[in-house]
Amino acid sequence: MSAPPDRAEAVRAFYESHPYPAPVESFERRLGLYRDPRRRRAQSLLLWPLEKARADRTILVAGCGTSQAARYALSEPDARVTAIDISETSLRHTRDLQEKHGLKNLRLQRLAIEQVAELGETFDQIVCTGVLHHLSDPDAGLRSLRNVLAPNGAMHIMVYAPYGRAGIYMMQDYCRLLGIGVRDDELRDLGATIQSLASDHPIAGVLKRAKDFTEPDALADALLNPQDRAYSVPELYDWLTRCGLAFGRWREQGAYLPRCGAPARTPHAAQLAALPPPMQHAAMELVRGTMDRHSFVAYRDDRGREPQPITFEVDAWRGFVPVRLPWTLTIKDRAPADFSAVLINPAHMYPDLALFIEAPQERALGAVDGERSIGEILQRAAIIDEEARQFFKRLWEYDQIVFDAKRPP
C-alpha cells in the first residue's frame, strides 16, 4: 500500500527544498574513523553477535538523506550498498560524495520505501533511521522493508519517541496556529522565537541535545514536516509484531534497563527487575521521561533463532569474546574514592549511566583485547567466576562492550 499521493508528494517536496541532515562536502577529516576496523567489527557485533560478518554483504540504506549511504559505502568497501530516497536533492548530495570519494560500491535510486520490492533483491543489512515516522503508513513501509530483508539479515531502525518530543509537538501546534511556513524569513523568525522561550519550556531539552536545532533545515524538519508521528515502547513492540519482525536490542541499551544507573537505586528496583524485558523497557521510558527517539535492531520473526542470543543465565558466557566499543572512554583522574576508574559511553544521554569500577575490575577490563574469551581473561585476572559474570554482564548492559559469541564455550 502506497502513501496517499497528496501527502507523499508533500513530504517529497519538503525534502527537495529542505534536505536534512545538512549536506556535507567531504569525509576527508573522518576517513580514519569510518575505516577503523575496530569500529567496523563492533558495529557488526551489535547486529550479529553469533555470526561472522560477511565483508561482501548487501546493505540497503532506506531513506538515505544527504550523506548516510556514502558513509556506509566508505566504511564497508567490500559491501554492495544500495541507497533509496524520494528526494532528488538528497540523492544529488549523496552522488557528489560518491564521486568525490570514488565509491563504486554504492548504487543510488530515487524510490519510495513502500516500492522497495521493485529493486528485485534482498539485503543482509537494512538501515532506516529517521524515516518511517514520516510515512503516511509506517506499517506499509516497515512491511516492505521486512519483505526484502534476508532470512538471517538485521535491520537498524530509528523512530521518534513521544515523551521527549512533547515540546516539539507543542511548537508544531503553535506553527500550525500561526500558519508558519518554510520561507527563509519565516524560519529565521521561528528560530528567534524558539531561542526566546523560557528555560523550563518542554522544548528546552531538545535545544540542549540537538546542536543544530535552530539551523533552518533542522528547524523545518522538526517543526514543519508534513508528516510526523512517534512510538512509545509498547507501541513499538506492537508495531514490529504486526509487521513480521522481532525486537533484537536497543543500540544503546543502558537507558532501557532498570539494572543500570539511577533506577537501580530506587525503592522500585526489585519490582522493575521482576518485569519481563518489554515491560522493563516501557517502564524505563516513563521513568527517564526525556527519550526523544528509539534506535534499535530488529530481525525477521521467522529467523529461526532467539532475537537476543546474549544471555548470562547459562555457562556459555565464559566463551564470549568481549570487544570494547572503541568510542567509549575510561577516566581515571577524576574517579571517586574507592573506585579505580569511571567508564563512559558518550552516546548515552543520561549521565547516571557512568559505570564506576574497582581495581580488580579495571585489571579484567584491561585484559579485554577482542581476542581472548572471558574464560581466558579469568585465568589472568584476580576475579572469581561469579564476580566476573556480573562484571561482564554490567559492561555489556552499560554499552561498554559487545560480544563475539561465535566461539564454542
N, C-alpha and C positions, 0 to 999 in steps of 0.2 A: 504494500500500500504506500503510495507516494503522499508527500505533504500537499495540502491544498495549494494550487498554483499561485494564488494571490499572496499567501503567507510565505511560501517558499521563495517566491520572487522578491518579496520584501527583504527577506534575510540575505539573499544573494546580493541584491542591490546595496544593502547596508555594508557588506564586507567589500564590495567593489570600491566604495568611496572611503571606507574607514577600515583598512586592513589591520588585523591585530593577531599576534603581538606586533610591536613596532618592527618594521623590516631592519635587517642588519645587512651591511655591505660585504662583510668578510668574516671568516672564522680564524684569521691568521693568529690572533692573540690567544686562541683557545685550542689550537691544534693538538698541543701536548695533552691537554685534559681529555679531549674526545678520543684520542688514540691510546690512552693509558690502558694497558692490558689488565691491570688490577681492577680498574673501574668497569671495564667490559665484562670481566668474569663475575664481579659482584652483581652487576645488573642482570646477568644471565641467571645467576643462582636465586635471585628474587623470584624469577619466573619458574625455573626448573631445578629445584634442589636435588632431584633424584636422577637427573639426566645430564649427559654431556651436551653442551650447546653445540649445535652444528654451525660452523662458520659460514656455510653457504645457505643458511636458512632464508626463507622468503618472509619479508616483512611488509605489512600494509600499514601506512600512516593515513588514517581516515579523517579527513578534515585537517589537512596538513598545515594550514595557515601559511605564514610567510617564510619560515625557516626550519621548522621541526624535522621535516623529511630529509633535508640536506644534512642536518646534524646526524641523523641515523645512518645515512649513506656514508658519511665521513667516518663515523665511529665503527661501522661494520663493513669494511671494504670488500669482504668476500660474500656478503649477503646481497640478495636481489631485493631492492626496496621499491615498492610501488606507492605513489602518493596520489590521493584524490582530494579535490576540493571543489566547491561550487563557485568560488571566486577566481576569475581570471587574473585579477590584480594580485592575489596571494600567490597564484601559480607563477606569475611573471617574476615576482621577487625570488621565489624558490629557484626558478630557472636561471636567474642571474647568479645565484650561489653555485648552482650546478656547473655552470660554465666556468666560473672563476676558479673552482677547486677541481675541475675535471672529473666530476662524479659520474662515471659511465655506468655505475650500478644502480642508478636512480631513473625510474620511469614516472612521468607526470601525466595526469589525465584529469580534465575537468569532468567531474561526475559526482552526483549526489550519493550519499551513503546508502540511501534506500535502493539505488540501482547498482550496488557494488557487484551483484551477480553477473552483470554484463562483462566484467573482466574475464570471466571464464576460468578462474583458478582458485585454489585455496591457499591459505597462508599459515606459516608456522607461528608467526607473531603478529598481533594486531595492536596498534596504538591508536587510541581515540580519546583524546584529553580535551576537555573544554568545548565539546561539540554537541553531544547527544542532547544536552539540556536546551539546545537552541532549535531542535526539530519540533515541528508541529505534532509528530507522532514518534516520540522516542522509542516506543516498543517496536515499531516497524523498523527503525534504524538499527536497534540492537539485535533484533532477529536477523536482519540482513547480514550483519557482521558475524553473528554466530554461525550462519549457514556457509560462510566462506572461511571459517576457522578450521584448520586441520584437526583431525581427531585428538591428537596429543598436543595441540597448539595452546598458546597462552595469550590472553588479552589484557592489556593495561588500559584501564578506563579511569577518567576523572570527570565527575559531575559536581554541580553545585550542591551545597548543604544549606538547609533553610535557616537555622538559628543564627549563625554567624553573619548571615546576609540580611538580617532584619532591617538594618539601617539602609542598605541598598534598596530594598523593596519599598521602604518608606519614601526615599528620594525618587524612585521610579514613579510612584503615585504623584509626587509633587510635580515632576516633569510633565506628566500627563495632564494634570490640572491646569498648568500654565501653557500647555501646548508647545513646550520647548522642543526644538528640532536640532538638526546636526550641522547647521551653518557655523562657520568659524566664530562669528561673533556670539552666537548662542552658546557654543561650547566654552568660550572664554568667560562669558558671564556666569555660566553654570559652575565653572571651576572656582571662580571668585566667591560665589555663594557657598560652595562646599567648604572652602577654607575659612569662611566666617562663622561656621556653625560652632555651637558650644562644645567644649572639650568632652562633655559627657553625652553628646548625641550618639545614638547607636551606631552611626557610621564611623565614629572616631577610630575604632579598632581596625577597620579596613584601611583607613588613611595611614595608620602606623605600619601595617604589614605590607601594603602594596605601594612601593616607592614611586611607581609611575601612574598612580591613580588619577592625578589631576592633569596628566597629559591628555590632549584632545581625543585621540583614538581610544585610549584606555577608558576615559570618562564616558565616551559614547558607547563602548562595548558594555560597560557595567550598567549604565542608567537609561540608555535609549535603544537597546537592542529590541527588534520587533518581536522576539520570541525568547522566553527565559522561564525556566522552572527549576525547582530544587528537590532533592530527595533526602528525607530523613533516613537513618539507618534501617528501620523496619521497612520503609518503602523501597529502599534499595534492594534488600534481600528479596522482597516480593517481586520486584521488577526482574531481577535475574532469574528467578524461578519461572515466571511467566514466559521468559524469552529463551528458555532451554539452556541456562548457564548455571554454574555452581561457583559460589564465592570461594576464592583461594586464600588471600591475605590482604591486609592493608599494606600499601607501600611503606609507610611509616606507621608501625602498629602500636607503638608505646602509648599514644594518647587514647587508644581504644581499650586498653587493658587495665582492669582495676588493680592489678598487682603492681603497676608502675606509677611512680610519682605520688603526689598528694593523696589521691583516692585510697591508696593502700594504708594510709594512716588515719582514716576516718572511722567512726564507730560502725559504719556500714560495711567495712572491708570484707568481713566474713560472709555477709549476706550477698554482697556483689560477687564474690568468688564462687558462690554456690550456684549462680545462674548459668544456664547454657551460654556458650560463646556469643551467639547473635544477640541475646538479651544483655549480656555484659557490654557489648559494643553500643547497643542502644542506650543503656544507662550512662555510659561514659560520654556519649554525645550530649546528653542532657546535663550532666554534671559539668562538663567542660564549658558548654554554653556558647562558645565562640567559633566553633568549626564552620568555615565557610565553603568547604569543598571536601569531597571524599575521593581519594585516589587509591585504587585497589587493583588486584589481579583476579581474573576470573577464567574459568575453563568450561568446556562443553560439559553438560550434565551426563553425557554418555561416554565420558572419557575412560571409565573402567578402573580408576584408582582414586584413592582419597584426595580430595582437592587440597587438603593441608597435610602433607605427609610428615612434617617435623613434629615429633612427639617425644617427651621425656618420661613417659609412663612405662616404657619397656627398656630393656638394656641396649637397644640399638644406638642410643645416644653416644655410647663410647666410641663407636665407629665413625661418627660425624667428623668431618674436617672443618673446623671453624675458619672463616675467612673474614678478616677485618674489612669493614666498609671504608674505603680509602678517604672518604670525605669527613670521617669522624675525627674528634680531637681528644687528646689526652693532656690534661692540665695538671701540673704538679705543684707549681709555685704558690698557688692560692688554695690548695686543699685544706679543709678544716682539720683541727686537731683530731688525732686518732685515725685519720684516713691518709692514704698514700697518694691518691690521685682522684681527679674528677673526670669522668668521661662524658663528652657532649656530642650530640649529633646536631649539627647546625640546621638540618632540615626540620627539626622539631620546632613548633611554635610555642610550646609551653616550657618555661624554664624549670619547672619541678621535675622534668624528665632527665635532668642531670643525674648521673649514676656515680655515687661515691664508693670507692673500693679501698680495701686494706692492702698491706704489703704482700701477703701471700697471694692474694688475688691478682695484684699487679704482676707478680712473677709468672703466674699462669698465663695472664694475658700477653706478657712479653714473649712467651713460647709459641704464640699463635703465628705461624708463618704461611698458612694456606696450604701446607703440605702434610703436616702431622695431624693425626686424629686426636680427639680428646683423650682417648686411652693412652696414646703415645706421649701426650703432654703430661699426663698424670705421673708417668714414670720419671719425669724431670722436675716437676714442681711439687713442693711440700704442701699438698692439699689432698684431703681424703675424698673418697668417691662421692659421698652424699653432698659434701660441700661443693665439689666440682660440678655435680649435676645441677645444683641450684644456681651456681655462679654462671655457668654457660647458658643455662636457661634464661637467666636475667639479662645477660649480654644480648641474647637473641631478642628477647621481649623489648628491650630498650633500644633496639635498632643499632647496636654496635657491631654486630656480626651477622653474617648469613652462613649457611651450612652447605657444604658439598657432601651430600649424603649418598653418593653413588657407591662408595666403598662398602663391602660387607662388614658387619660388626665383628 
